[in-house]
Amino acid sequence: MVGAGPAGSATALLLARTGARVLLLDRARFPRDKPCSEYLSPETTRVLERLGGGVLDAVAAASHARLTGMKVVAPSGKSMIGRFDRTGARFSFALPRTTFDTTLRRAAEAAGAEVREGVKVENLVYDRGAVGGVVARETIGPAS
């Protein structure tokens, strides 16, 4: 698999638990910085519960705050408050993407996925019309 972000790591974790041999590649080295918010949507909590294996507990322990709603403020100053309990979700979390990504990557590895960081995928290899492999190279130092 290519990419050890949340989607790649969660998929690798689930595949490894079924007994599949999984190689998870990422050009970055963890923990890696990501320019995005430190907020997980309330649906994330349900997904982490479904992953099992203590993943939700690990994210909760690393979280700066447990969120039960949010306030959105427009440039005009108008605002809206949303409470998660109305959507059926109980809560969500505030934590840095570096922490979230690393937690999921470690869970995939604990489930049996082989993880290689600092590996850049340069091309896809096709086998009978489907991707059957990749051409990759190890990067030197921090990944680009």
C-alpha positions in Angstrom: 0.0 0.0 0.0 1.1 3.5 -0.7 0.6 6.2 1.9 0.6 5.7 5.7 -1.8 8.6 6.4 -5.1 7.8 8.2 -6.8 6.0 5.2 -3.7 4.0 4.3 -2.9 3.0 7.8 -6.5 2.1 8.7 -6.7 -0.1 5.5 -3.4 -1.7 6.2 -4.4 -2.5 9.8 -7.7 -4.1 8.7 -6.0 -6.1 5.9 -3.2 -7.3 8.2 -5.8 -8.5 10.7 -7.3 -10.7 8.1 -3.9 -12.4 7.6 -2.9 -10.6 4.5 0.7 -9.7 4.0 0.8 -5.9 3.9 3.7 -3.6 3.0 2.8 0.0 3.8 5.1 2.6 2.2 5.3 6.4 2.9 7.8 8.9 1.6 7.7 10.7 5.0 9.2 9.7 8.2 6.9 9.7 11.2 6.0 11.8 13.1 5.5 14.0 10.1 4.0 17.5 10.0 0.8 18.1 8.1 -0.7 21.5 7.4 -4.3 20.8 8.5 -6.5 21.3 11.5 -6.2 19.5 14.8 -9.9 18.5 14.8 -11.4 15.1 14.0 -15.0 15.0 12.8 -17.4 13.1 15.1 -17.7 10.3 12.5 -14.0 9.6 13.1 -14.9 8.4 16.6 -17.2 5.7 15.2 -14.5 4.7 12.7 -11.9 4.4 15.4 -14.3 2.2 17.4 -14.8 -0.1 14.5 -11.0 -0.5 14.1 -10.8 -2.0 17.5 -7.6 -3.1 19.1 -7.3 -0.1 21.4 -7.0 2.4 18.6 -9.8 4.7 19.9 -8.3 4.5 23.4 -4.8 5.5 22.0 -6.3 8.5 20.2 -8.3 9.5 23.3 -5.2 9.3 25.5 -3.2 11.5 23.0 -6.0 14.0 22.5 -5.8 17.5 23.9 -9.5 17.7 24.3 -12.7 15.7 23.9 -15.1 17.7 21.8 -18.9 17.6 22.1 -19.7 20.3 19.6 -18.2 23.1 17.6 -18.7 26.8 16.8 -18.2 28.1 13.3 -17.7 31.8 12.8 -18.0 33.5 9.4 -15.8 36.4 8.4 -18.9 38.6 8.9 -19.0 37.6 12.6 -22.1 35.5 12.3 -21.8 32.1 14.0 -23.4 28.8 14.3 -23.1 26.3 17.1 -23.4 22.6 16.5 -23.7 19.9 19.1 -22.6 16.4 18.2 -25.3 14.6 20.2 -27.9 15.7 17.8 -26.1 13.9 14.9 -25.9 10.6 16.9 -22.2 11.0 17.6 -21.2 11.4 21.2 -17.9 13.2 20.8 -14.8 13.9 18.8 -11.2 14.8 19.5 -8.7 17.7 19.1 -5.2 16.5 18.5 -2.3 17.3 16.1 -2.3 15.4 12.8 1.3 14.3 13.6 0.0 12.5 16.6 -3.1 11.0 14.8 -1.1 9.8 11.8 1.6 8.2 14.0 -1.0 6.5 16.2 -2.7 4.9 13.3 0.6 3.9 11.6 1.8 2.2 14.8 -1.6 0.4 15.1 -1.1 -0.9 11.5 2.4 -2.1 12.4 1.1 -3.8 15.6 -1.5 -5.6 13.5 1.2 -7.1 11.3 1.7 -4.6 8.5 5.3 -4.0 7.5 5.9 -0.3 7.4 8.7 1.4 5.5 9.2 5.1 5.9 11.3 7.3 3.7 10.3 5.4 0.5 9.0 7.4 -2.5 6.8 5.6 -5.0 7.9 6.7 -8.5 5.7 4.5 -10.8 3.1 1.8 -10.8 3.6 -1.7 -12.2 0.6 -3.2 -14.0 -0.2 -6.8 -14.2 -3.1 -7.8 -16.5 -4.7 -4.4 -16.3 -4.4 -3.9 -12.6 -1.7 -2.5 -10.4 0.5 -5.4 -9.3 3.3 -3.4 -7.7 5.3 -0.2 -7.5 8.7 1.2 -8.5 10.0 2.9 -5.4 13.2 4.3 -4.0 14.4 5.0 -0.5 14.9 8.7 0.2 17.9 10.1 2.1 17.2 12.2 5.2 13.8 13.9 5.7 11.4 12.9 2.9 10.3 15.4 0.3 
